[in-house]
Amino acid sequence: MTEPVQVAFNADQTRAAFTIHLPSGNIITADMVAALRWGLESAAENPHLKLITIEGDGADFSFGASIPEHAPGEIDRILPEMHALVYDLLDAPAPTAAIVRGRCFGGGFELALACDFIFADETATFSLPEIALGVFPPAASALLPLRVGAARATRAILSGEVTSADDWVQAGLIHRAVPPAALGAEVDAGFVDRLAPRSAAALRHAAAAARMLLASQVRELLPKLERLYLDDLMRTQDAVEGIDAFMARRAPHWTDR
């Protein structure tokens, strides 16, 4: 694979399977975001589409967003595009599902949270580690409280701790976690048994209806979080220090400013 995103359709064009790919953890870059947005726009032209899936190539879903692209001078361009991808997923013309193996961190977790369903193997792990870099995850700050409640979301956002798939099963975010070898069959069964027999038109409208409350709230909240991040947080010394320290592979020296 050479492109950051590959898409494959099944024989009757009812499922679009997106695979994200970059060596060393499927880091989410601006190019990957652009490719996903283009692919979703193209898929929307298919009236027979009943499921859109996104998975990572290899052992992990995604290590998260590209840290160099979150440096001052880059983040003002990158962050709005990532959020536009969230809106695109909330407007997708069919049910959407993230298929998670291995690590699903940071921007990768945000990408999964924007999908209707998350399928995960039982060894998958999730984290929002942005706090360790002196920042926070804007999309997750909008999506996660609406999907699992404020208490669980606050813990994930403020602690940055790594959590298991089972933790999120208990929270209701994931239906169930299955052994790694059974993940493909779980996704296929969920599609073939539940979605494939339905009308694509009905699924399109039902997905829009099911997302309507979430989408309206995210569209109200996320622009405010984006401004908080870009206009306030990125003007602090510690936000710049966190990125610089990560790039230099050293411990950050916080000034609390």
C-alpha positions in Angstrom: 0.0 0.0 0.0 1.4 3.4 -0.9 -1.6 5.8 -0.5 -2.6 6.8 3.1 -6.1 5.6 2.4 -7.4 2.6 0.4 -11.0 1.9 -0.2 -12.5 -1.4 -1.5 -16.1 -2.2 -2.3 -17.8 -5.6 -2.0 -19.3 -7.2 -5.1 -22.7 -5.5 -4.9 -21.3 -2.1 -3.9 -23.2 -2.1 -0.6 -20.1 -1.8 1.7 -17.2 0.6 1.4 -14.2 -0.6 3.4 -11.6 2.2 4.1 -8.2 1.2 5.3 -5.8 3.8 6.6 -2.1 3.2 6.2 1.1 4.9 7.2 4.1 3.0 8.5 4.7 3.2 12.2 1.2 3.3 13.5 -1.1 4.8 10.9 -0.4 8.3 12.1 -3.3 10.6 11.0 -1.8 13.3 8.7 -3.3 16.1 6.7 -3.0 14.0 3.6 -4.8 11.1 5.2 -7.6 13.4 6.4 -7.9 14.8 2.9 -8.0 11.3 1.3 -10.7 10.1 3.8 -12.8 13.2 3.1 -12.5 12.7 -0.7 -13.3 9.0 -0.3 -16.4 9.7 1.8 -17.6 12.3 -0.8 -17.1 9.8 -3.6 -18.9 7.0 -1.7 -21.9 9.3 -1.1 -22.6 9.0 -4.9 -23.5 5.3 -4.5 -27.2 4.9 -3.8 -26.8 1.3 -2.8 -24.3 1.9 0.1 -25.3 0.3 3.4 -22.1 0.4 5.5 -18.9 2.3 5.6 -16.0 0.8 7.6 -12.7 2.3 8.6 -9.8 0.2 9.9 -6.1 0.5 10.3 -3.6 -1.5 8.2 -1.5 -3.8 10.3 -1.5 -4.4 14.1 -2.9 -1.0 15.2 -5.8 1.2 14.3 -3.8 4.4 14.8 -1.3 5.9 17.2 -3.0 9.3 16.7 -2.5 12.6 14.9 0.9 13.7 13.5 2.6 15.7 16.3 4.7 17.8 13.9 1.5 18.9 12.2 0.2 20.1 15.6 3.0 22.6 16.0 2.4 26.3 15.9 2.0 27.5 12.3 0.6 24.1 11.3 -2.2 23.4 13.7 -4.4 26.4 12.5 -4.6 24.7 9.1 -4.8 21.1 10.3 -7.3 21.1 13.1 -10.2 22.6 11.1 -9.7 19.9 8.5 -9.8 17.1 11.1 -13.0 18.6 12.4 -14.4 18.8 8.9 -13.8 15.0 8.7 -15.8 14.5 11.9 -18.7 16.5 10.3 -18.4 14.4 7.2 -18.7 11.2 9.2 -21.7 12.6 11.0 -23.2 13.3 7.6 -22.2 10.0 6.0 -24.8 8.5 3.6 -24.8 5.1 5.4 -24.0 3.6 8.8 -20.4 3.9 9.7 -18.1 1.6 11.8 -14.6 1.7 13.1 -12.8 -1.7 13.2 -10.2 -1.4 15.9 -7.2 -3.6 16.5 -4.3 -2.8 18.7 -3.8 0.8 19.8 -6.5 3.5 19.1 -5.0 6.7 20.5 -5.6 10.4 20.2 -6.8 11.5 16.8 -7.4 7.8 15.9 -9.8 7.5 18.9 -11.5 10.7 17.7 -11.9 9.2 14.3 -13.5 6.1 15.8 -15.8 8.2 18.0 -17.2 9.9 15.0 -18.5 6.5 13.6 -21.8 5.0 14.5 -20.3 1.7 15.7 -17.0 0.6 17.0 -16.0 -3.0 16.6 -13.0 -4.0 18.6 -10.9 -7.0 19.4 -10.5 -7.8 23.1 -6.8 -6.8 23.0 -7.5 -3.3 21.6 -6.5 -0.3 23.8 -7.7 3.3 23.7 -6.3 6.5 25.0 -6.5 10.3 24.7 -2.9 11.1 25.6 -3.0 14.8 24.5 -2.8 16.0 28.1 0.8 14.7 28.3 1.7 17.1 25.4 0.2 20.1 27.2 -3.0 20.1 25.0 -6.4 18.4 24.9 -8.5 16.6 22.2 -11.2 18.9 20.9 -13.2 16.4 18.9 -13.2 13.8 21.7 -14.2 16.6 24.1 -17.3 17.1 22.1 -18.1 13.5 21.1 -17.1 11.4 24.1 -19.3 13.0 26.8 -22.3 12.7 24.4 -21.6 9.1 23.8 -20.7 7.8 27.3 -21.5 10.5 29.7 -19.5 13.3 31.3 -17.9 11.4 34.1 -16.2 8.7 31.9 -15.3 11.3 29.3 -13.7 13.6 31.9 -11.6 10.8 33.2 -10.3 9.8 29.8 -9.6 13.4 28.7 -7.9 14.5 31.9 -5.9 11.4 32.8 -4.8 10.3 29.3 -4.8 6.8 30.7 -4.8 3.7 28.5 -8.1 1.8 28.7 -9.1 -1.6 27.4 -11.8 -2.5 24.9 -13.7 -4.1 27.8 -13.8 -0.8 29.7 -15.6 0.7 26.7 -17.9 -2.3 26.4 -19.0 -1.6 30.0 -19.5 2.1 29.1 -21.7 1.1 26.1 -19.4 2.6 23.5 -18.5 -0.8 22.1 -21.2 -3.5 21.7 -18.7 -6.3 22.6 -15.1 -7.1 22.3 -14.2 -10.4 20.6 -11.0 -12.4 20.2 -8.7 -11.0 17.5 -9.2 -13.9 15.1 -13.0 -13.4 15.3 -13.1 -9.7 14.6 -13.6 -10.0 10.9 -16.4 -12.4 11.3 -18.0 -10.2 13.9 -18.1 -7.3 11.5 -19.3 -9.4 8.6 -22.1 -10.9 10.8 -23.1 -7.5 11.9 -23.4 -6.3 8.4 -24.8 -9.4 6.7 -27.3 -10.2 9.4 -28.4 -6.7 10.4 -27.8 -4.3 7.6 -27.5 -6.1 4.2 -31.2 -7.2 4.2 -32.4 -3.6 4.7 -33.1 -0.8 2.2 -30.2 1.4 1.5 -32.6 4.4 1.4 -34.1 3.4 4.8 -30.6 3.0 6.3 -29.5 6.3 5.0 -32.4 8.1 6.6 -32.3 6.1 9.7 -28.6 6.8 10.3 -29.3 10.5 9.8 -32.2 10.4 12.3 -30.2 8.4 14.8 -27.2 10.9 14.6 -29.3 14.0 14.5 -29.1 14.9 18.2 -25.4 14.0 18.4 -24.6 15.8 15.2 -26.4 19.0 16.2 -24.7 19.1 19.6 -21.3 18.4 18.1 -21.8 21.2 15.5 -22.6 23.6 18.3 -19.7 22.5 20.6 -16.8 21.7 18.4 -16.3 25.2 16.9 -16.1 26.5 20.4 -13.6 23.9 21.4 -11.6 24.6 18.2 -11.4 28.3 19.1 -10.4 27.4 22.7 -7.6 25.3 21.3 -6.3 27.6 18.6 -6.9 31.0 20.2 -6.2 30.3 23.8 -4.4 27.0 24.4 -1.9 27.4 21.6 -0.8 30.8 22.9 0.4 29.2 26.2 4.0 28.4 26.7 3.2 24.9 27.9 1.4 23.9 24.7 4.4 24.8 22.6 6.7 23.2 25.1 4.8 19.9 25.1 5.1 19.7 21.3 8.8 20.7 21.3 9.6 18.2 24.1 7.9 15.4 22.2 9.8 16.2 19.0 13.1 16.4 20.9 12.3 13.2 22.8 12.8 14.8 26.2 10.7 15.4 29.3 8.7 18.7 29.1 9.5 21.6 31.4 6.2 23.1 32.4 5.9 26.7 33.4 2.1 26.5 34.0 1.7 29.4 31.6 
